[in-house]
Amino acid sequence: MLSPDVIANLMLESLLLIFAFLAFMIAWQIVLKWDREATTPLQYRLEKRAYLVATIAEFIFWLKLPLFFYFIYTLDNLSNLLPGAMCAAGVTTATVYGIWLFMVKILNLYLFGLWIVLNRIDRSRPDTPWTKPKFLFYLLIFPLFALEVGLEYLHFSGINPHVIVSCCGTLFSAAAQSSVAMAIRLPVVWQLGLFYGLFLLIILAAVRGWSLLAAVGNALFVPVSILSLIAFFSTYVYELPHHHCPFCLLQRDYHDIGYLLYATLFAGTFFGIAAHLARRLGDGRWRKWLHWSLLADTVYLLLVSYYPISFYIKNGVWL
């Protein structure tokens, strides 16, 4: 808890939560009392406050985006202080809250991003038809953000620097009892078939303009890509057949390639989901976002595919 990185993370998250709570109170008033046809002083005040909430929500998202990667960097730094930890994996699993914290953080990034898309589309229309739905959506997002901050406090305060934690070699191995271990034990043909097959489905949906299929495909592409990265592609980055850690990719020894991999994966899947939302709301930019999604997904696929192909070219064998 006294690490400068931990203190910075908690202070920033707490500050954002205070802003988010203020926006939550205003959003609650807007959902209850908004009347677009009214010309009362109350409606005028609500319209000004709606702009304030939108500004706060965008501020939170654009700060949380780099803060997420700083959070990962903090976990990686803490691995030097915990016995048994080799990377951020050991720090993440040092308490029962770590994995849940990671999942909620990623979910909130997607939700805040989708809220911004909804807000931008609403403000681009002169009649702002989606004002009430977007603030109702914000009311649903806020408890998850509060849960994230609470989990972060519980996780960092629950880490005991005198207790040995599991290293990534133990956590991400075929012998472990987890869903990740089951994925590692799957035949390589199944792992790659699901990964590349789903990518071909995303290409088909993008080319044909099937936004719903693209959204579903991108939503599935996130877990499938992460599992295939752990089970297969990461071993070629490390050039070690039994090293499956998704966190060591973020270390300098491997040129910090993990940051680029995860950034392109999350960006591609986000735009793929947002494109369907934009189409449902009648925004003509949905095709452009679908193309951005396909571009980012393709960059991710080319990056992870490079490592096994280059390894085979150099060594003439597969791991």
C-alpha positions, 0 to 999 in steps of 0.5 A: 500500500505504500508503494508510490505506484499503488498510491498513485493508482488509488488516488487517481481512481478515487478522484475519478470515482468522486467525479463519477458519483457527482455525474451519477447524481445529475444523471439520476435527476435527468432520467427522472425529470427530463422532458425535451418538449418542456421550456421550463427553467428546470429543463434548461438547467438539466440540459446544461447539466447533461453537458457537464455529465457528458464531459465528466464521463469522457474525462473518466474514460480518457484517463482510465485508458492509460491508467489501465496500462499503468495499473498493469505496470504497477503490478509488474513492478510489485512482482519484485517485492513479493516472494515467488512472483516473477511478473504481474501474474503472481501479484494478480493472484496474491489475493482472491480479488485480483482476477475479478479486478482485472475482469471488471476493469476491462469490462468498464473500459468497454462500457465507458467507451460505448457510452461515449459512442452513444453520447456522441451520436446523441449530440450529433442529432438536433433533437438529442433523441437518446438523452434519457437512454444514455443517462440510464445506461450511465446509471448502470455503469456507475455501480460497476465502476464503484465495484472496480475501485472497491476491488482495487482497494481490497486487492492492494490492501490484502497483499501480504509481502511475507507470503509466497505467491505462485509464479506464472509458470505454476499458474499458466501450465497444463497441470494447473486446475483452471479453465486456462489449463484446459485451453492449454491442453486442447489440441493445437488444431482446435486452438488455431482453428477456432482463432482463425475461423472466428477471424474469417467470420469477422472478415465476412461480417465486415465485408458484407456489412453484417454489423450484428454478426461483427459485434458478436464475432468481436465479443467472442474474439476477445476471450478466444484471442487471449486463450490462444495467446496463452496456449499457443502464440506466447510460447513462440514469443518466449521461444519456450514450449512451457512458458504460457504467461500473458503478463511476461509479454509486457516486460522489457525482455520481450520488447514490451510487445504485450502492450501493442498486442492488447491495445490492438485487440481491445481497440479492434473488438471495441470498434466492432461492437460499437459499429453495431450500436452506431448502426442501430442508432442510425449513425452513418459512421458505423461502416467506418468503425467496422473497417477500423475494427477489421484493421486493428483485428488484422494487425493483432492477428499478423503480430501473433502469427509472426512469431511462430512463422519466424520461429519455424523459418529460423529453426525448421521445427515447431515448438 
